[in-house]
Amino acid sequence: MDKLSVESSICINRKKHPFISEEGVELLRQIEKTGSITKAAKAAKMCYKKGWDTIKQINDAAEAPLTRSAIGGKKGGGSALTPTGHLYVQLYDRLYEEQRLFFDGIEEHIDDYDECMRILNRKTVRTSARNQLHGKVVSLKKEGFMTRVEVNVSGILIKASITTNSAEELALKDGSTVWLIIKASWVELAQNDGENVFDTVVINSRVKSDTVENTFAFENKITIVSFSKSSSEQLQKGEKVKIFIDKSKIIVGI
């Protein structure tokens, strides 16, 4: 019997009306690549008129335009994405990836109704930890009583160290979809490269009472938050810093 699979499309709505569909986001990607709505429509396999109508519909519905006219150059004008357009493409891609990870977890047990329902019910569980990252296991390595779990979170590889008993109870294997749960107080600033040290950009830094809250963005735009009692750790927005996450403090969930 062929293995069952789960598929679905994503559409971002505004005021309960379609705003950006799978077809629309592909058109936006092609505009960025080709610099032309006409060429983008052809690359996205739609007719010239539909391409222009789709972009008009998106821009009319948006609070700020997602495309702009590009003036000049050897071949004259064209079109390009605005910063808002780039953000919506990134949002759509992230939504698609999270959906795909969720479906992959379901497909592992698609023929087991009870297990599928257990996975679906588990998605309603909430935790108090500030950082919850969704990814896929890419390697498992036993190290004595511990097992090192390497997880791909949208292109960022994060290592966690959990007991081998826990890894076995979770039935972890290459390709398993997991959650990495990381308290904000476990995210530290780092000076040097090393294991679980990541290059990030500060997107927000604020102080409340005697606590500094910093929000960092990885290269893939996923964010992570840290808490610190040290006022010296208040940072400037846009500052590039390294952060460290102790692999032994990361909780792995499924």
Secondary structure in CASP SS format (residue, H / E / C, confidence):
PFRMAT SS
TARGET T0000
AUTHOR 0000-0000-0000
METHOD secondary structure of the structure
MODEL  1
M C 1.00
D C 1.00
K C 1.00
L C 1.00
S C 1.00
V C 1.00
E C 1.00
S C 1.00
S C 1.00
I C 1.00
C C 1.00
I E 1.00
N E 1.00
R E 1.00
K C 1.00
K C 1.00
H E 1.00
P E 1.00
F E 1.00
I E 1.00
S C 1.00
E H 1.00
E H 1.00
G H 1.00
V H 1.00
E H 1.00
L H 1.00
L H 1.00
R H 1.00
Q H 1.00
I H 1.00
E H 1.00
K H 1.00
T H 1.00
G C 1.00
S C 1.00
I H 1.00
T H 1.00
K H 1.00
A H 1.00
A H 1.00
K H 1.00
A H 1.00
A C 1.00
K C 1.00
M C 1.00
C C 1.00
Y H 1.00
K H 1.00
K H 1.00
G H 1.00
W H 1.00
D H 1.00
T H 1.00
I H 1.00
K H 1.00
Q H 1.00
I H 1.00
N H 1.00
D H 1.00
A H 1.00
A C 1.00
E C 1.00
A C 1.00
P C 1.00
L C 1.00
T E 1.00
R E 1.00
S E 1.00
A E 1.00
I C 1.00
G C 1.00
G C 1.00
K C 1.00
K C 1.00
G C 1.00
G C 1.00
G E 1.00
S E 1.00
A E 1.00
L E 1.00
T C 1.00
P H 1.00
T H 1.00
G H 1.00
H H 1.00
L H 1.00
Y H 1.00
V H 1.00
Q H 1.00
L H 1.00
Y H 1.00
D H 1.00
R H 1.00
L H 1.00
Y H 1.00
E H 1.00
E H 1.00
Q H 1.00
R H 1.00
L H 1.00
F H 1.00
F H 1.00
D H 1.00
G H 1.00
I H 1.00
E H 1.00
E C 1.00
H C 1.00
I C 1.00
D C 1.00
D C 1.00
Y H 1.00
D H 1.00
E H 1.00
C H 1.00
M H 1.00
R H 1.00
I H 1.00
L H 1.00
N H 1.00
R H 1.00
K C 1.00
T C 1.00
V C 1.00
R C 1.00
T C 1.00
S C 1.00
A C 1.00
R C 1.00
N E 1.00
Q E 1.00
L E 1.00
H E 1.00
G E 1.00
K E 1.00
V E 1.00
V E 1.00
S E 1.00
L E 1.00
K E 1.00
K E 1.00
E E 1.00
G C 1.00
F C 1.00
M E 1.00
T E 1.00
R E 1.00
V E 1.00
E E 1.00
V E 1.00
N E 1.00
V E 1.00
S C 1.00
G C 1.00
I E 1.00
L E 1.00
I E 1.00
K E 1.00
A E 1.00
S E 1.00
I E 1.00
T E 1.00
T H 1.00
N H 1.00
S H 1.00
A H 1.00
E H 1.00
E H 1.00
L C 1.00
A C 1.00
L C 1.00
K C 1.00
D C 1.00
G C 1.00
S C 1.00
T E 1.00
V E 1.00
W E 1.00
L E 1.00
I E 1.00
I E 1.00
K C 1.00
A H 1.00
S H 1.00
W H 1.00
V E 1.00
E E 1.00
L E 1.00
A E 1.00
Q C 1.00
N C 1.00
D C 1.00
G C 1.00
E C 1.00
N C 1.00
V E 1.00
F E 1.00
D E 1.00
T E 1.00
V E 1.00
V E 1.00
I E 1.00
N E 1.00
S E 1.00
R E 1.00
V E 1.00
K E 1.00
S C 1.00
D C 1.00
T E 1.00
V E 1.00
E E 1.00
N E 1.00
T E 1.00
F E 1.00
A E 1.00
F C 1.00
E C 1.00
N C 1.00
K C 1.00
I C 1.00
T E 1.00
I E 1.00
V E 1.00
S E 1.00
F E 1.00
S E 1.00
K C 1.00
S C 1.00
S H 1.00
S H 1.00
E H 1.00
Q C 1.00
L C 1.00
Q C 1.00
K C 1.00
G C 1.00
E C 1.00
K E 1.00
V E 1.00
K E 1.00
I E 1.00
F E 1.00
I E 1.00
D C 1.00
K H 1.00
S H 1.00
K H 1.00
I C 1.00
I E 1.00
V E 1.00
G E 1.00
I C 1.00
END
